[in-house]
Amino acid sequence: MNETSAAAAEAAQDAIIDEFAFFGDWTERYQYLIDLGRKLGDFPAEWKTEANKVHGCQSQVWLVPSGDAARMEFAAASDSSIVTGLIALLLRVYSGRSAEAILATEPRFVESIGLARHLSPTRSNGLAAMLQTVKQYARSALGG
């Protein structure tokens, strides 16, 4: 496995955990999530297709992979500002990593920052669906 890719994914999670520790309450954390989502790069309208849609999300979510098993990149967008913030967190951890590192990295930041307790059940399901989709793309890149 590409150790630097796995280490970078872990470092990204540590940074997310540290950032969220600065906020005293969930109103501030949700606002921070929304702000992170606003900073995501442009997502071309032509990518918003049924083939790129993540199923299992209440909001509309599109996820597009690129690259190969050595380095996978992801672009994503949602019609929900909070979900777009969740996408920004997932991309920080998983985009730019090897397929092996993606599969080996569990999203411990979700529990550590309290997302697991503060997301609605539908958003939690959507987050799980996005993660499952990212990992499925990684498995496919490895030929699995």
C-alpha positions in Angstrom: 0.0 0.0 0.0 1.1 3.6 -0.6 1.9 4.5 3.0 2.2 8.3 2.2 -1.3 8.2 0.7 -2.7 6.4 3.8 -0.8 8.7 6.1 -2.1 11.8 4.3 -5.7 10.5 4.7 -5.1 10.1 8.4 -3.5 13.5 8.7 -6.6 15.0 6.9 -8.8 13.3 9.4 -6.7 14.7 12.3 -7.0 18.2 10.8 -10.7 18.0 10.5 -11.1 16.8 14.1 -8.8 19.7 15.3 -10.8 22.3 13.3 -14.2 21.1 14.6 -12.8 21.2 18.2 -12.7 25.0 18.0 -16.5 25.3 17.8 -18.5 25.2 20.9 -21.9 24.2 19.6 -23.5 22.5 16.6 -24.9 25.8 15.2 -21.3 26.9 14.7 -20.3 23.5 13.3 -23.1 23.4 10.8 -22.1 26.9 9.7 -18.5 25.7 9.3 -19.8 22.7 7.2 -21.8 25.1 5.0 -18.7 27.3 4.6 -16.5 24.3 3.6 -19.1 23.3 1.0 -19.0 26.8 -0.5 -15.3 26.4 -1.1 -15.6 23.3 -3.2 -14.5 23.7 -6.8 -17.0 24.1 -9.7 -19.0 21.0 -10.7 -19.9 21.1 -14.4 -23.7 20.9 -15.0 -23.1 18.1 -17.6 -21.8 15.9 -14.8 -25.2 16.0 -13.0 -26.4 12.8 -14.7 -28.2 9.7 -13.4 -25.0 7.7 -13.9 -23.1 10.0 -11.5 -25.9 10.2 -8.9 -25.3 8.6 -5.5 -28.3 6.6 -4.5 -29.3 6.4 -0.9 -29.2 10.2 -0.3 -32.3 12.2 0.4 -30.6 15.2 -1.3 -29.3 15.1 -4.8 -25.6 14.1 -4.8 -23.4 13.5 -7.8 -19.9 12.0 -7.5 -17.4 11.6 -10.4 -14.2 9.7 -10.0 -11.0 10.1 -12.1 -7.5 8.9 -12.1 -6.4 5.3 -11.5 -5.6 2.9 -8.6 -2.4 4.8 -7.8 -4.2 8.1 -7.3 -7.9 8.6 -7.4 -9.6 12.0 -7.5 -13.2 12.8 -6.8 -15.4 15.7 -7.7 -18.9 15.9 -6.1 -21.8 18.2 -5.6 -25.2 18.3 -3.9 -28.3 20.5 -3.9 -28.0 20.7 -0.1 -25.6 23.1 1.5 -24.9 20.9 4.6 -24.5 17.8 2.4 -22.1 19.8 0.2 -20.1 20.5 3.4 -20.1 16.7 4.2 -18.8 16.2 0.6 -16.0 18.6 1.3 -14.9 16.6 4.3 -15.0 13.3 2.4 -13.0 14.7 -0.4 -10.4 16.0 2.0 -9.9 12.5 3.4 -10.3 10.4 0.2 -9.5 12.4 -2.9 -6.0 12.3 -4.1 -5.3 9.0 -2.4 -4.5 5.5 -3.8 -7.3 3.0 -4.1 -5.7 0.9 -1.4 -5.5 3.8 1.0 -9.1 4.7 0.3 -10.2 1.2 1.2 -8.0 1.0 4.3 -9.1 4.4 5.7 -12.2 4.3 8.0 -13.9 7.6 8.4 -13.1 8.0 12.1 -13.6 11.8 11.9 -17.4 11.2 11.6 -17.6 9.9 15.1 -14.8 12.1 16.5 -16.4 15.4 15.6 -19.9 14.2 16.6 -21.4 14.0 13.2 -22.8 10.5 13.9 -24.9 12.0 16.7 -25.9 15.3 15.1 -26.9 14.3 11.6 -30.5 13.4 10.8 -31.0 9.7 10.0 -31.5 10.6 6.3 -28.2 12.6 6.2 -26.4 9.8 8.0 -27.7 7.4 5.4 -26.5 9.7 2.7 -23.1 10.1 4.2 -22.8 6.3 4.4 -24.0 6.0 0.7 -21.3 8.6 -0.4 -18.6 6.7 1.5 -19.8 3.4 0.0 -19.7 4.9 -3.5 -16.1 6.2 -3.0 -15.0 2.8 -1.7 -16.7 1.0 -4.6 -14.9 3.2 -7.1 -11.6 2.3 -5.3 -12.4 -1.4 -5.5 -13.2 -1.1 -9.2 -9.9 0.8 -9.8 -8.1 -2.2 -8.2 -10.0 -4.5 -10.5 -12.3 -5.9 -7.8 
